[in-house]
Each structure stands twice: as structure tokens, then as C-alpha cells.
Amino acid sequence: MFHPIKHRFTPRILFTLFFELVAVSAGLVALLYTRSALTHVSGWNVWIPLFAVCSTLVIQFGLWSFGLYTRQVVYSGEKAFKRVLGAFTFLAVALAPVCYAFSQTGDPIFNVNVKFYTLVLAVFIGIVAVERYLVLRFFKGVPYLGNLLVLGTGDCAREIIREARRHHGTALRLVGILGESQLQVGEQIADVPIIGALSNVKSTISDLRVNTVLLAAPYNHPLLPLDFLLERKMEGLTVYDASVFYETISQKILLEKLDPFTLLFPSGYRMTRLRSTVKDVSERLLALVLLSIFCIPIAVAMVLVRCTSPGPVIYTQQRVGKRGRTFTLYKLRSMRLDAETGTGAIWSRKGDPRQTPVGKWLRRTRVDELPQLFNILKGDMAFIGPRPERPEFAEEFKKKIPFYHHRHFVKPGLTGWAQVSFPYASNLEDSKEKLRYDLYYVKNMSLVFDFLILLTTARAVVRGAGVG
């Protein structure tokens, strides 16, 4: 199976998604046939299942848009109530066009009134709330991956523990860490105690009834009993390599354990000529179509920029593209003309005070990025790829962040995996975090992954969250 899809949708998430898909559709069908019976209209009605399918797809998109199919929510119910309320508010608006469209069929069961619209929303909220409650109750006390033991210490272990907790919260049961030395016993990494050394693996797995082992130590460590782990794996113990586990739960690359051999030998980090040609041609055609669609919004935005602040409407800037070549990037100007006067190149950040009043709206809705469709037509950029960085920052990052230049193996993008997964980078650590996502995209890039990123971008725009 395609890795980003497999990593994002675990069996429990897929169960939740498909159960709600079927249950909401069935609930809407039952509602409409009940209404049909009350209006003394009997028999098969082809519009009813069609309405149920269309409405359910809109509902599923709303649930996905507000993060109700993330690991945090499905496994631990974290912030579920707040997210359901957000989805409900969105769907109260989004379902209106669907109901109106079916009311035009002339069938009386689709006559839209407050009672009918309330019942449609009630079906959604009732089924989702009951299903989520029952799933959480059923899996309550059942930890994700069972009892989890980490082998190895250092930055690698710390980053994995932090990410695992962020995605699974209380559903993760970490029994402890085994360090490289007995001298480390009693210390803690990310609040998880080091309970022994690697030489204690056999007794620890037995005593603590460990179900899953996470290997964060070097494979060639003299205290690591690989034969024993292989034997226990054949008996049912789950053993994860740190990098694989990290990619699975977070959909990004573990930089702390990255080396040239990891990039060279495993699957991924490969783009065939045919795939590259298809991607390039399809993106240029899509850019041409979108320019024709958005020409009026772009023109309106240009007038607003011109009328509300002095200076050029189109802002040009040098950015780093594929293979480190620089190109001129086009944007609608969203900042004051003197934004970098006396300071030179500085970080932009969320709520940047240098933004103009219109610029805040342009950046929030991403309308300021639309002129980059011309960059796509010219071949400087792609729709999907790492964010194009300024040469001044790119040179600094190459010196301070290992493997940073690998993001330049592909064209920069109008949107990308890092942009939809992490907010604006405003410092070196943020840029390092975004590089994890960029390299994950470079490793797994495909047309299917590009489509998933486009959907995620649409979700960010729907929620008004923008794209980092």
C-alpha cells in the first residue's frame, strides 16, 4: 500500500471512517424514507440514496477538515468535543447547497425547511457522537501497541517519545527505556525513566510483559541481543526500527537517525522520467485552468492592494529552486513597502506587524500566492513541493541543518507536505522541523500523495488556517 496513506490511516482510523460513512448514509436514508411515509409517498425513490451519498461525502469532508480522523482524536478522544462543534458549524453551512440542489427535483420529501435541516444535522451529530463514545469506551485501557519498551537513549529516543505522545497521548503506554550503560539507570528522557541497560533486554521484556520494542540504539551496539529479538519477534513480539516507527506515526523523517546510506538504499527518494513528465504536464495544464478561473479574484485583489497601500502590486523576490538554482518568484504584495528597510532579510511570522490590512486577508486566504501560477507555467515551480526559500536563509540552513540541501532535489511548490503540516517557520528550529516533512515528501512523492496534499490544502483553506 502507498506509504503516506498507510501511515495516516491505521486500522482503527479506517474502521471509524467507514463505520461513520455507512452509518450516516443509512441514517439519512432512514430519515428520508420516514419522511416519505409521513407524506404518503411510497415506493423506491432513486433520489434518496443519491442525497444520502452526497450529504455523507460533505459530512466526511467536514469531519476530516476538523481533524476528527487524526490519531490524537481517534485513539484518545483529545479535543474531540471542540472539533465536532467546529465540524457541525461548518456543515450547517456546507450542507445547505446540497439540500437546496435536491429541493429543485420537485420531490416533496426534499422540501427544505428548518425542521428538515435540523433533522439532517441531528442525524450527523447523533451518529458521530454515539459512535465515537462507544469506540473510546470499547478501547478504553487498551494501549496503542501494548506495553512499549524503548532501546537506546539520546536525541533519537527523545524525539520519538515526544512525537509518539503528541499523536497518541494517553493511548500510549511507555514502560521505560533501556540505556547503553548501567550508569544511566534512574535518569529520565522526556519524563520516561531509564530502567536498565541494553544487557537487561531479556529479563525486562519478560518481567514487564512487553508487546512492542522500539529500537533507537545503533544496530551494531555490543550489548544489543539481535538474535534474541529476532527469536522473540517470531513468537509475536513487535520490533520497530526507530526511523520506520517515527515515519509511521508522524509522516516525517527522523533527522537524528538519518545518514547517506538511509537515503541511498531503501525504497523511495526516486522519481522516474515518466512520472516526472506526467506530473509536470498535468501541473502546467492545471495552472492554466486555475489562472482562467481566478483571473477575476486576482484582478480584484490587485485593485485592493493598489488602493490601500503605496508601492507595486506584484512583489518579486529571488528564491532557491530545483538543484539550488535561483528564480524570480511572484506574489501579490501583502507587506508594507519598507518591510525590510534597514533590517535586510528577516523572518516572516504569523500575525506579522509588517502586513498591510489587505495583506492580512490575502495571506490568510492564500490569495497572495496565486501569481505563483505563472511560476508553475514557466517551470520554476510545481504545485506540490517544498516551500521555495530565500537564498540568504537557504545558505544559513545548509550550514546548520544536516541534509537541508536534499529538499532541492525537487521543484519547490505552491503548497506542500511541510506547508500543510506545520505553521510558518520563524526560526532555525522551525525550519528543521519543516525539513522533516519536506524529506518525507521527497522520499514518498507520487501523484497520489500530491492529490492528498491538495485535499489537505483545501481543508486548511476551509478552516481558515492558512498554509505555512
Backbone torsions as a table, in degrees:
resi	resn	phi	psi	omega
1	MET	NA	149.6	178.8
2	PHE	-58.7	124.1	-169.2
3	HIS	-56.9	-51.3	-179.5
4	PRO	-58.2	-34.8	177.1
5	ILE	-69.1	-46.1	-179.0
6	LYS	-62.9	-39.9	-179.6
7	HIS	-68.2	-34.7	-174.8
8	ARG	-81.7	-32.6	-174.6
9	PHE	-116.1	96.6	176.9
10	THR	-76.5	167.5	179.0
11	PRO	-54.7	-39.7	-179.4
12	ARG	-68.2	-37.6	177.8
13	ILE	-67.2	-42.6	178.1
14	LEU	-63.2	-39.8	177.0
15	PHE	-60.3	-46.9	180.0
16	THR	-61.0	-44.5	-177.8
17	LEU	-63.0	-50.9	-176.1
18	PHE	-71.8	-34.0	177.2
19	PHE	-62.7	-44.8	180.0
20	GLU	-68.2	-35.1	177.0
21	LEU	-59.4	-48.6	-178.6
22	VAL	-71.1	-44.8	-175.8
23	ALA	-65.4	-43.0	-179.8
24	VAL	-67.1	-42.0	177.8
25	SER	-60.3	-46.2	179.7
26	ALA	-63.7	-39.8	179.0
27	GLY	-62.8	-41.5	179.6
28	LEU	-69.0	-39.3	177.0
29	VAL	-61.7	-44.8	179.3
30	ALA	-62.0	-41.2	179.2
31	LEU	-60.9	-44.9	-176.4
32	LEU	-71.5	-38.1	177.4
33	TYR	-68.9	-32.2	174.7
34	THR	-65.6	-43.0	178.0
35	ARG	-65.3	-37.0	178.2
36	SER	-63.0	-42.3	179.6
37	ALA	-65.4	-38.4	-179.4
38	LEU	-68.7	-26.0	177.8
39	THR	-95.3	11.2	175.8
40	HIS	62.3	33.2	174.5
41	VAL	-111.7	116.9	-176.1
42	SER	-115.7	170.9	177.6
43	GLY	96.5	174.2	-177.6
44	TRP	-70.7	134.9	178.8
45	ASN	-128.3	111.7	-175.0
46	VAL	-65.5	-22.9	-177.9
47	TRP	-73.6	-24.5	-176.1
48	ILE	-65.7	-54.7	178.4
49	PRO	-63.4	-32.4	178.5
50	LEU	-65.9	-41.6	176.4
51	PHE	-63.2	-41.9	-179.3
52	ALA	-62.5	-42.8	-179.9
53	VAL	-65.5	-47.8	-179.3
54	CYS	-61.5	-45.9	-179.8
55	SER	-65.1	-40.0	-178.6
56	THR	-66.0	-38.6	178.2
57	LEU	-63.4	-40.6	176.7
58	VAL	-64.5	-41.6	179.3
59	ILE	-63.8	-44.0	178.9
60	GLN	-62.0	-40.1	177.8
61	PHE	-63.8	-40.1	177.8
62	GLY	-63.1	-43.4	178.6
63	LEU	-63.6	-43.5	178.8
64	TRP	-66.0	-40.1	-178.8
65	SER	-60.9	-33.0	-177.7
66	PHE	-100.5	21.9	169.2
67	GLY	73.7	25.0	-178.2
68	LEU	-84.5	-0.1	173.9
69	TYR	-117.4	24.9	174.2
70	THR	-86.8	161.2	179.7
71	ARG	-61.1	-40.1	-178.0
72	GLN	-57.2	-42.4	-175.3
73	VAL	-79.7	-46.5	-175.4
74	VAL	-67.3	-39.0	-175.5
75	TYR	-86.3	-33.1	-175.7
76	SER	-126.0	-6.1	179.6
77	GLY	72.7	16.5	-176.2
78	GLU	-64.3	124.1	178.6
79	LYS	58.0	24.2	-176.7
80	ALA	-63.0	-43.5	-177.0
81	PHE	-61.1	-45.6	-179.7
82	LYS	-62.8	-40.6	-178.9
83	ARG	-69.6	-38.5	178.0
84	VAL	-64.0	-39.6	177.6
85	LEU	-63.1	-41.0	177.5
86	GLY	-62.5	-43.9	178.4
87	ALA	-64.0	-40.0	179.7
88	PHE	-61.4	-44.1	179.1
89	THR	-61.8	-43.8	178.7
90	PHE	-62.9	-45.1	-175.5
91	LEU	-71.6	-26.9	176.5
92	ALA	-59.8	-27.7	177.2
93	VAL	-93.8	-44.5	-172.3
94	ALA	-67.9	-29.2	-179.3
95	LEU	-79.4	-15.5	-178.2
96	ALA	-59.4	-46.9	178.3
97	PRO	-61.3	-35.4	179.3
98	VAL	-65.0	-48.0	-179.9
99	CYS	-62.9	-40.3	-179.9
100	TYR	-64.9	-42.9	-178.8
101	ALA	-60.2	-41.6	-179.2
102	PHE	-76.4	-23.8	176.5
103	SER	-67.4	-21.3	-179.6
104	GLN	-78.1	-6.5	176.9
105	THR	-70.9	-17.0	-178.8
106	GLY	87.1	-4.1	179.3
107	ASP	-76.1	125.5	-175.6
108	PRO	-62.8	-23.6	-178.5
109	ILE	-71.0	-12.8	179.3
110	PHE	-102.5	9.4	175.9
111	ASN	-60.0	121.1	-175.0
112	VAL	-85.4	123.0	170.5
113	ASN	-142.4	174.2	-175.7
114	VAL	-59.8	-41.0	-178.3
115	LYS	-62.8	-47.2	-179.1
116	PHE	-63.4	-45.3	-178.5
117	TYR	-64.0	-38.9	178.0
118	THR	-64.4	-39.8	179.3
119	LEU	-65.9	-39.3	177.6
120	VAL	-60.9	-46.0	178.6
121	LEU	-67.1	-34.5	179.4
122	ALA	-66.2	-38.1	176.7
123	VAL	-59.9	-46.9	179.3
124	PHE	-60.2	-54.3	-173.7
125	ILE	-67.3	-36.7	-179.0
126	GLY	-67.1	-48.5	-178.2
127	ILE	-65.3	-45.5	-178.6
128	VAL	-64.2	-44.9	-178.3
129	ALA	-63.4	-45.4	-179.3
130	VAL	-66.2	-44.4	-178.4
131	GLU	-63.2	-45.4	-179.6
132	ARG	-63.4	-40.4	-180.0
133	TYR	-64.0	-44.9	-178.5
134	LEU	-66.1	-40.1	179.4
135	VAL	-64.5	-44.8	179.5
136	LEU	-64.9	-37.4	177.7
137	ARG	-67.2	-41.9	-178.1
138	PHE	-64.5	-40.7	-177.7
139	PHE	-94.4	5.9	-179.4
140	LYS	-60.3	129.6	-179.9
141	GLY	84.2	-5.5	177.5
142	VAL	-95.7	104.7	-175.5
143	PRO	-73.2	150.0	174.6
144	TYR	-66.6	122.7	-179.2
145	LEU	69.4	9.9	179.1
146	GLY	72.0	-151.1	177.3
147	ASN	-76.1	122.0	-173.0
148	LEU	-109.4	127.5	179.4
149	LEU	-116.2	131.2	179.5
150	VAL	-101.1	128.7	176.8
151	LEU	-105.8	111.7	-179.2
152	GLY	116.7	156.3	-177.2
153	THR	-127.2	-166.4	176.7
154	GLY	91.9	-169.4	-176.9
155	ASP	-62.1	-34.0	-179.6
156	CYS	-60.6	-50.9	179.9
157	ALA	-63.9	-41.3	-178.6
158	ARG	-61.5	-45.2	-178.3
159	GLU	-65.9	-39.5	-179.9
160	ILE	-65.8	-44.4	-179.9
161	ILE	-63.0	-44.1	179.7
162	ARG	-59.9	-44.5	-177.1
163	GLU	-71.3	-39.7	179.7
164	ALA	-62.6	-41.8	178.4
165	ARG	-66.7	-37.6	-179.1
166	ARG	-63.5	-34.3	-176.5
167	HIS	-92.1	-24.8	-174.2
168	HIS	-122.9	-11.6	174.3
169	GLY	50.4	-127.2	-175.9
170	THR	-72.5	-10.3	179.3
171	ALA	-79.5	-2.0	-179.5
172	LEU	-105.3	126.9	-179.3
173	ARG	-115.2	96.9	178.6
174	LEU	-89.9	115.1	-177.3
175	VAL	-84.6	-17.4	178.2
176	GLY	152.6	-176.9	-179.2
177	ILE	-126.8	141.0	170.7
178	LEU	-105.6	121.8	-176.6
179	GLY	-89.1	176.8	-179.6
180	GLU	-78.8	-13.1	-178.2
181	SER	-145.5	150.5	176.8
182	GLN	-64.9	-22.4	-179.6
183	LEU	-67.0	-18.3	-179.2
184	GLN	-84.7	-12.2	-177.3
185	VAL	-59.0	131.7	-178.3
186	GLY	101.7	-21.2	176.1
187	GLU	-75.6	169.6	179.6
188	GLN	-130.8	147.1	172.9
189	ILE	-125.7	116.1	-177.2
190	ALA	53.8	42.1	178.0
191	ASP	69.2	10.9	175.3
192	VAL	-104.2	125.2	-174.7
193	PRO	-74.4	146.2	169.9
194	ILE	-86.2	112.4	-170.2
195	ILE	-101.3	-0.3	179.7
196	GLY	175.7	-174.2	177.6
197	ALA	-104.8	168.5	-179.8
198	LEU	-59.0	-25.5	178.7
199	SER	-68.6	-13.6	-179.9
200	ASN	-96.2	14.2	-174.9
201	VAL	-56.4	-48.2	-173.5
202	LYS	-60.6	-49.4	-177.7
203	SER	-70.5	-36.4	-178.7
204	THR	-65.3	-44.2	179.8
205	ILE	-61.6	-39.3	-179.6
206	SER	-73.2	-47.9	-175.8
207	ASP	-66.2	-38.9	-175.2
208	LEU	-97.5	5.9	179.3
209	ARG	50.6	53.7	-177.9
210	VAL	-70.2	132.8	177.7
211	ASN	-99.0	-30.5	-174.7
212	THR	-136.8	134.6	176.7
213	VAL	-114.5	133.0	178.8
214	LEU	-110.8	114.0	-172.2
215	LEU	-92.4	99.9	178.8
216	ALA	-105.6	-3.8	179.1
217	ALA	-88.1	157.9	176.0
218	PRO	-60.3	142.2	-178.2
219	TYR	-61.8	-29.4	-175.6
220	ASN	-93.3	16.2	179.7
221	HIS	-65.7	131.5	-174.5
222	PRO	-62.3	-23.5	-178.5
223	LEU	-90.5	-2.8	-175.6
224	LEU	-85.5	113.9	-177.4
225	PRO	-84.1	79.7	-175.5
226	LEU	-62.3	-38.8	179.7
227	ASP	-62.2	-41.1	178.8
228	PHE	-64.3	-43.8	179.9
229	LEU	-63.3	-39.2	178.1
230	LEU	-65.0	-40.9	179.0
231	GLU	-63.1	-45.8	-180.0
232	ARG	-68.6	-31.0	176.8
233	LYS	-62.8	-39.3	178.5
234	MET	-66.3	-18.8	180.0
235	GLU	-97.2	1.4	175.2
236	GLY	120.6	-8.3	177.7
237	LEU	-69.4	135.3	176.7
238	THR	-91.0	126.3	179.9
239	VAL	-121.1	122.3	179.3
240	TYR	-112.0	135.6	164.7
241	ASP	-71.9	143.6	-175.7
242	ALA	-57.3	-44.6	-177.0
243	SER	-65.0	-43.7	-179.3
244	VAL	-64.5	-45.5	179.5
245	PHE	-60.9	-44.0	-178.9
246	TYR	-61.6	-45.9	178.5
247	GLU	-63.4	-37.6	-176.9
248	THR	-64.1	-43.9	-174.8
249	ILE	-86.6	-25.8	-171.3
250	SER	-116.0	-14.3	-175.2
251	GLN	55.3	45.6	172.7
252	LYS	-152.4	170.1	-172.5
253	ILE	-94.0	139.0	177.0
254	LEU	-82.5	95.9	-176.8
255	LEU	-63.6	-30.1	-176.9
256	GLU	-64.6	-19.3	-179.1
257	LYS	-121.6	20.2	-177.7
258	LEU	-90.2	136.9	175.7
259	ASP	-145.6	166.8	-177.3
260	PRO	-56.8	-34.0	-178.7
261	PHE	-69.2	-34.5	176.8
262	THR	-62.5	-36.2	179.7
263	LEU	-77.7	-31.7	-171.3
264	LEU	-80.7	-41.9	-167.7
265	PHE	-96.6	-40.6	-175.9
266	PRO	-68.1	172.1	175.1
267	SER	-66.6	154.8	-178.0
268	GLY	103.1	-177.8	-177.9
269	TYR	53.5	42.9	-177.2
270	ARG	-148.1	131.7	177.0
271	MET	-129.2	115.7	180.0
272	THR	-73.0	160.3	-179.2
273	ARG	-63.8	-40.3	179.7
274	LEU	-63.1	-46.7	-179.4
275	ARG	-62.8	-40.2	179.5
276	SER	-64.0	-40.7	-179.9
277	THR	-66.9	-44.6	179.0
278	VAL	-61.2	-44.1	-179.7
279	LYS	-62.8	-44.6	-177.2
280	ASP	-65.8	-47.4	-178.3
281	VAL	-65.5	-45.0	-178.5
282	SER	-64.9	-37.1	-179.1
283	GLU	-71.0	-37.3	177.9
284	ARG	-67.4	-39.3	176.8
285	LEU	-64.4	-42.2	179.0
286	LEU	-64.6	-38.9	178.0
287	ALA	-61.9	-40.0	179.2
288	LEU	-65.1	-42.6	179.1
289	VAL	-63.8	-45.4	-178.2
290	LEU	-66.5	-35.5	177.1
291	LEU	-62.7	-38.6	178.7
292	SER	-69.9	-32.1	179.5
293	ILE	-75.7	-42.1	-172.9
294	PHE	-98.3	12.0	-178.8
295	CYS	-61.1	-38.0	179.8
296	ILE	-70.2	-48.8	175.3
297	PRO	-57.2	-37.8	178.4
298	ILE	-64.3	-43.2	-179.9
299	ALA	-63.2	-42.2	178.3
300	VAL	-62.7	-43.8	179.6
301	ALA	-63.2	-37.6	178.8
302	MET	-64.4	-40.2	177.8
303	VAL	-64.1	-42.4	179.8
304	LEU	-63.3	-41.7	178.5
305	VAL	-63.6	-44.7	-179.4
306	ARG	-62.0	-40.7	-174.6
307	CYS	-80.4	-19.6	-172.6
308	THR	-107.5	-11.5	178.5
309	SER	-156.4	143.9	-179.9
310	PRO	-73.2	154.5	177.8
311	GLY	116.5	176.5	-178.8
312	PRO	-67.7	150.8	179.3
313	VAL	-77.9	-44.8	178.5
314	ILE	-92.9	126.6	179.9
315	TYR	-101.4	127.0	178.9
316	THR	-112.6	146.1	-176.8
317	GLN	-154.2	145.2	177.2
318	GLN	-78.4	131.4	177.7
319	ARG	-131.4	161.4	-179.7
320	VAL	-93.0	127.9	-178.8
321	GLY	-109.6	-155.2	-178.0
322	LYS	-61.6	138.1	-179.1
323	ARG	60.1	22.3	174.8
324	GLY	82.3	4.3	179.2
325	ARG	-75.9	140.9	179.3
326	THR	-89.7	153.1	177.2
327	PHE	-148.2	166.5	179.8
328	THR	-92.9	121.0	-179.5
329	LEU	-97.8	140.5	-179.5
330	TYR	-108.5	136.0	175.5
331	LYS	-145.6	156.4	167.0
332	LEU	-75.0	132.3	-175.2
333	ARG	-66.9	125.5	-178.9
334	SER	-117.6	-1.0	-179.3
335	MET	-121.8	165.4	177.4
336	ARG	-62.3	156.7	-178.4
337	LEU	-65.2	-29.1	-178.0
338	ASP	-98.8	26.7	-172.9
339	ALA	-58.5	-33.1	-177.8
340	GLU	-121.7	17.6	177.5
341	THR	-66.9	123.2	178.7
342	GLY	83.3	-8.4	-178.9
343	THR	-116.0	-26.0	-173.6
344	GLY	76.4	-161.9	-177.9
345	ALA	-68.7	120.1	177.2
346	ILE	-132.2	164.1	-176.8
347	TRP	-66.4	141.4	165.5
348	SER	-91.6	153.5	-177.5
349	ARG	-146.9	167.2	179.8
350	LYS	-62.8	133.5	-178.5
351	GLY	68.7	30.2	-177.5
352	ASP	-56.5	124.5	-177.7
353	PRO	-68.0	-12.2	179.5
354	ARG	-78.8	-9.1	-179.2
355	GLN	-70.3	145.9	172.1
356	THR	-81.0	162.5	178.7
357	PRO	-55.3	-44.3	177.4
358	VAL	-69.7	-35.1	-179.7
359	GLY	-60.5	-34.8	178.0
360	LYS	-61.1	-43.0	179.1
361	TRP	-69.0	-40.1	179.9
362	LEU	-61.6	-42.4	-178.5
363	ARG	-72.3	-36.2	-178.8
364	ARG	-66.8	-38.8	-179.3
365	THR	-91.8	-4.7	-179.8
366	ARG	69.6	13.3	177.9
367	VAL	-64.2	-29.7	179.8
368	ASP	-63.4	-18.7	-178.8
369	GLU	-86.6	-11.7	-173.1
370	LEU	-59.2	-34.8	176.5
371	PRO	-60.8	-15.4	177.6
372	GLN	-70.1	-8.6	171.6
373	LEU	-60.3	-30.7	175.1
374	PHE	-68.0	-35.2	175.5
375	ASN	-63.4	-35.3	178.3
376	ILE	-68.6	-41.9	177.9
377	LEU	-62.6	-36.2	180.0
378	LYS	-74.7	-17.1	-179.3
379	GLY	92.7	4.9	178.4
380	ASP	-74.6	-30.9	-174.3
381	MET	-132.8	167.7	172.1
382	ALA	-117.9	170.0	173.7
383	PHE	-67.9	-42.4	-176.4
384	ILE	-116.3	131.2	178.0
385	GLY	168.0	177.3	176.8
386	PRO	-62.6	151.6	178.9
387	ARG	-65.0	130.6	178.6
388	PRO	-67.1	126.3	-174.7
389	GLU	-101.6	156.0	177.0
390	ARG	-73.3	144.0	-176.9
391	PRO	-56.0	-36.6	-178.8
392	GLU	-61.9	-44.2	-179.5
393	PHE	-74.6	-37.9	-178.2
394	ALA	-60.9	-41.1	178.9
395	GLU	-64.8	-39.8	178.5
396	GLU	-65.1	-43.5	-178.3
397	PHE	-66.1	-38.3	-180.0
398	LYS	-60.9	-32.5	180.0
399	LYS	-78.3	-30.3	-171.0
400	LYS	-106.8	-20.0	-176.9
401	ILE	-119.5	115.3	179.2
402	PRO	-58.6	140.9	176.2
403	PHE	67.1	13.8	-178.6
404	TYR	-60.6	-38.3	-176.2
405	HIS	-66.3	-13.9	-179.8
406	HIS	-67.9	-21.2	177.4
407	ARG	-69.1	-16.1	179.5
408	HIS	-88.8	8.7	175.3
409	PHE	-72.2	-18.1	-179.8
410	VAL	-125.1	166.1	178.0
411	LYS	-67.2	143.9	172.6
412	PRO	-67.3	160.8	-172.8
413	GLY	-125.0	156.4	173.4
414	LEU	-64.5	-37.2	170.8
415	THR	-138.0	173.5	-176.8
416	GLY	-173.1	175.0	-177.5
417	TRP	-63.3	-40.8	178.6
418	ALA	-67.6	-39.4	-177.5
419	GLN	-64.7	-37.4	-177.8
420	VAL	-88.1	-10.2	-176.3
421	SER	-105.6	-15.5	-174.7
422	PHE	-146.7	142.1	-178.4
423	PRO	-70.1	-175.1	-179.4
424	TYR	-54.7	136.5	174.9
425	ALA	-82.2	126.3	-178.7
426	SER	-122.4	7.6	177.1
427	ASN	-161.3	179.7	-176.1
428	LEU	-64.9	-39.8	-179.7
429	GLU	-65.2	-39.1	176.9
430	ASP	-63.0	-40.4	179.4
431	SER	-65.9	-36.0	176.2
432	LYS	-64.7	-40.3	179.1
433	GLU	-65.4	-40.9	179.6
434	LYS	-68.4	-30.2	177.8
435	LEU	-62.8	-33.9	177.7
436	ARG	-57.3	-44.0	179.3
437	TYR	-71.3	-39.8	180.0
438	ASP	-60.3	-44.6	-178.9
439	LEU	-69.8	-30.8	174.9
440	TYR	-63.5	-39.8	177.4
441	TYR	-66.4	-45.4	179.9
442	VAL	-58.9	-37.8	-179.8
443	LYS	-69.9	-38.3	-171.0
444	ASN	-111.7	12.5	-172.7
445	MET	-58.8	136.6	178.3
446	SER	-165.8	169.0	179.7
447	LEU	-66.0	-34.2	178.5
448	VAL	-66.8	-43.6	178.4
449	PHE	-63.7	-40.3	177.6
450	ASP	-59.0	-41.5	179.7
451	PHE	-64.4	-40.8	178.0
452	LEU	-61.8	-39.6	179.5
453	ILE	-67.7	-38.1	176.7
454	LEU	-62.5	-41.1	177.0
455	LEU	-64.1	-41.1	179.6
456	THR	-66.4	-34.9	175.7
457	THR	-64.3	-43.3	177.1
458	ALA	-60.7	-38.6	178.6
459	ARG	-62.4	-42.5	-179.5
460	ALA	-63.9	-39.3	179.3
461	VAL	-67.3	-41.4	178.5
462	VAL	-59.5	-42.4	-178.5
463	ARG	-79.9	-8.0	-177.8
464	GLY	71.0	22.7	-177.2
465	ALA	-88.1	-14.1	-177.2
466	GLY	72.1	-178.0	180.0
467	VAL	-130.2	127.9	-175.3
468	GLY	-75.3	NA	NA
